[in-house]
Amino acid sequence: MIYKVDDKELNASVFIPFVNQVWPGDYDMEKTQAALSKTINITVYDDNKLIGCLRILSDGYYFGTITELLVLPEYQKQGIGSKLLQLAKDSTPTMLYFGAQPGLEAFYEKNGCAKSLQSYIIEK
């Protein structure tokens, strides 16, 4: 497996089929590409196949947030998500804030993440 920090080669044509295996949706190619260009993308590939991705949105000084941490279902529980979290911690200049999907809190706590602020959303 090959991990890439700040993977500038990641593009929407690779990312969308990957995301659809974890979070099925109707994703727009142009909007996805624009989103990818605004984040630090930490990826992992198995034989040139994208199997995991953690995206960070940061101002580089005050604030950073993990927008998502995704690993293909057949690769989960193999330490890939933990490695992506460690690379995120090692590669960003700020603290990282993020929300966790219900039921995944133990994964983050096992990886040294501390509970912090309650999160909220404003839906569009």
Buried (B, 14 or more C-beta within 10 A) or exposed (E): EEBBBEBEEBBBEBBBEBBEEBEEEEBEEEEBBEBBEEBBBBBBBEEEEBBBBBBBBBEEEEEBBBBBBBBBEEBBEEEBBBBBBBBBEEEBEBEBEBBBEEEEEEBBEEBEBEEEEEEEEEEE
